[in-house]
Amino acid sequence: MALAIDIMRGGQSAGSARAFNGAVAPSVSAAGTTISDATNLQATTNYLTTVASGAGVQLPGMEIGDNCVVYNSGANECIVYPESSSVAINQIAAGSGAILPIETAMLFWKVSSTQVVAFMSA
């Protein structure tokens, strides 16, 4: 994705340029232990600061082609659930969460109405 400064060089306002690149949530707390009570993510880039044992987050509703980044700086691994119980992450059963280890990021890319592909950092 282009940097906001590059988008502004193309004639867009600073506000539009930031919107194109999506929102950043610099301090998210994971909560809940199921897809129905996990913390709902609201941003494109999400930095988890508090993760209790067994806690999770749920991806925001995404259009096909959208992506979302989640980084876990918490004390425990985090369960990242898809946006709904009819969506699968990689080859995990629909509605089930992917495990995000401590000090690791995952990039989630929606490729169809029922499939999200996840890439994990080293």
Secondary structure as GFF3:
##gff-version 3
##sequence-region A 1 122
A	DSSP	alpha_helix	4	9	.	.	.	ID=ss1
A	DSSP	alpha_helix	14	21	.	.	.	ID=ss2
A	DSSP	beta_strand	24	30	.	.	.	ID=ss3
A	DSSP	beta_strand	39	40	.	.	.	ID=ss4
A	DSSP	beta_strand	45	51	.	.	.	ID=ss5
A	DSSP	beta_strand	56	58	.	.	.	ID=ss6
A	DSSP	beta_strand	67	72	.	.	.	ID=ss7
A	DSSP	beta_strand	78	81	.	.	.	ID=ss8
A	DSSP	beta_strand	88	89	.	.	.	ID=ss9
A	DSSP	beta_strand	98	100	.	.	.	ID=ss10
A	DSSP	beta_strand	104	112	.	.	.	ID=ss11
A	DSSP	beta_strand	115	120	.	.	.	ID=ss12
###
